[in-house]
Amino acid sequence: MSLRGYLQVLRERWKLVLTGLLLCLAVAAAATWTATPRYAAEVTLFVAARGMNGDAAEAYQGSLLSQQKVKSYTRLVTSERIRRDVERRGRAVDPATIDASVQPGTVLLTVTVTDSWPERARDIADAVAEAFAALVAELERPAEGGRPSVTATLVEPAQTPTSPVYPRPVNNLLLGALAGLVLGFAAALARNALDTTVKSTEMIQNLVDAPVLGSVMFDPDVPNLPLIVHGSPGSPRSEALRHIRTNLQFIDVDEPVKTVVVTSSLPGEGKTTTACNLAITLAQAGTKVVIVDADLRRPRIGELLGVESAVGLTTVLIGHAGLDEALQPWGHDGMAVLASGTLPPNPSELLSSQHMADVLDELKRRFDVVLIDAPPVLPVTDAAVLASRCDGVMVLVRHGKTTRNQVHATTDALKAVSARLLGTVMTMTPKSGSGEGYQYNYSYGYRTDPVEILDGEEDPWRQVEGTRTNPRHQVEIREAAID
């Protein structure tokens, strides 16, 4: 994986990384504040061999001997013999930790005693120094008697420690933060490796042998304002739908598609909302369009567009109403709606009937584009039946929810009925970080009614829809697709 891939994982799974960081920080903080403080007291011993105070040759040999001896003495300090001697002196060393170290190139031996009580650590350190000095004198005394060849002298008694050496809050929290970041990022990488959902148009292109017509960014206002006419004409969602409209119109210039099925793999991928807004966008561009609610199991077009659903497609198919009676105009741009009608017990049979083929032929004759909102492909066969009778099908893929296997199963089901896959649309893409969405922040200020400018009666610069325009240089601007 490249550096960009790692950054993409971090961007998408930042909550998991943050969770690991906070968890390890909490563990480090709890371990720090509940740990028993430990204090360290030190004493320094000077190890000297006979001859170090004599002539130069003797002093040099004595120094070498002392350096050789002092290395082996570090093991004596921590031996059980010293512990027993210290206990005989009235100092309990069970909870204490005794350590010894030698400063390189010197004959100085440092003894460190760590204990939960600072005074006890000091007393034990002094007792260890005394016991060690006595042990060295005993071990280095010649067999025939006399002075020992090596002596250990206490340089300075131990001081009472004032601050604990353990725990170290700053170090513990830094280590906890580092461990949390590593753990969180490892979990993010594992989660990403196990994630089979589609999260980019590149993934769709690798899965489907059809172009990606566009992507629609996630908009939290969709549940309350599902139609683009409720928002700004220059909003990212409106621009994305114009982009899809343009790509759909240029799929086949020689033989333009007229009947298009809009479907998805599973429910909840935004097919109905996208179909309605795409129909509105086509109508705004001057295309005579009709949207048909062919989802005879869970119809929603009547609710979204605010039209009557009691009379519609099923009413026409069973012969209780004519097509002219069932079609309902919507808006002022030449758009019509054919609602679902009464829900039937056999949707698949009605959609595969000859009457349905006749209705599609008639709609194709009357309108430039016929958009058909069909049920999802995987749960039922309705969409596949409709796709086989239309010029093509457009499949919606929801970012971060639709899996690769579901996309494969959907395209296989459409290929089984020889349906033409016009392309795919990714829905609910993140507003940032995915690289799939495009943000537009254009503001168009214009007037379409001529204004007569009279001296002293009209400000030559006036506020028009948030933009200052000069009517002297005013031209009529008609809305056009910018894709």
C-alpha positions, 0 to 999 in steps of 0.5 A: 500500500502506498503512502496515499493509501495509508493516509486514506485509511487514516482519514476514513478510520480516524474514529478507530484510531482515536478510540485506540489512542484514548483507550491506551491513554486511559489504561496508562493513566489508570496504571499510573495513578494506582501504582505504588510510588517507589523511591530510590536511594544511592550510596557510592563506594570507593574500591581501592587495592593495596599499592594505590597509595605507594609508588607509581608502578604499584599505584598503576597495578593497584588501579588495574586490580581495583577496576578488575575487582569492582566489576565482580563486586556488582554481583556480590552487592545483589547476592543473598549473602548481603541481604542476610547481613542487612537483615541481621542489622535490623533492616527488612529488604523483602520489599526493596530492590537492590541494584549495583553499577560501576562507572566505566573506567573508575573504581566507583561502585554505586548501590541503588536501593528502591523501596516504597518508603523513602526513609527505609530506602535510605536506611537499607542503602546505608546497611547494604554499603556497610555489609558490602564493605565488611564482606569485601574485607573478609574475602580479600584478607590473606589466609595468613592474616594481615591487611586485605588486598582490596577495600571498599570505602563508603564515600557518602551516606545515602540521602533521603529521596524526595521524589519517586522514581516510579511511576513517571506520569509523563513517560507513561502517558507518552508511551500509552499514546504511542501504543494507542496510535499503533494499536488504533492504526493497526486496527484500522488497517485490519478493518480496511483489509476486511472491508469489502464495501465500495468506496471509490469510483475506481473500485466500481470501474474495476468491478463493472464493465460500464462507465461511472456516470457520476457521484452524489455527495452525502447531504444531511438535509435530504431526509427533510429536503429530498428534491433539488428544487428545495435547495440552491441551484448551485449546490453540490448535489444539483451540480452532481445531478447535472453531471450525471444528466450530461453523461447519460445524454452522451452515452450513445449519440447516434441512438440516444437512450429513451427508457432508463431503469434506475435501480440498485443492489439493495434498499437504502441506496438512494435510487428513488431520490436520485431518479426524481432529482434526475428527472427534474434536472432533465426537465430543467434542461428542456427535455420532455421527461416522465418518471414512472414508479415501477417499485410496486412493493415499496413505492415512494415517488408519490410521497416525494413529488407530492402527487396522488398514488392511488391512480397510476401504473397498476391502474393502467395495466389492469385497464381501470384507467387510461394513460392520459388519466394516470399521467400527472404533470409536475412543475412547469418544465414539461415533466410528468409523473406516472405513480405506482397505483394500487399495490398488486399481489403479483408485481413481477407478473404485471411488469413482465406482461404485454400490457407493460410493454405497450405502456412503455412503447406509448411513453417512449413515443410521447416523451424524450426520456422515460425514467423508471424507478425499479425495486432493488435487483437482489431481493426481487426480479422486478428490476431485471424484468424491466431492464430487459424491456428498456434501452438500459439500466443505471445502477446506484452504488452507495458509498461504504455500504454496497459490497463488491459481491453485491455489485457482482451479483447485481451485474450478473443478474442484469447480464442474465436477462441481456440488459444493457448496463448504461453505467453506475452512480455512486451515492452518499459519498463523503464531502471530503477525503474521498476524492469522489465529490466535487464542491461548487461554490458559484453564485450567479446574479442576474435579472431576466426583466429589463430595467429602465434606468432613469437619472436619479430614480434607479441605482446603477448598482443594485443588489440582485440575489446576493450579487451586485449587478449593473443593469447598464451591462445586463444581459439575460442569462438562461440556466444551462448545464455546467458539467 
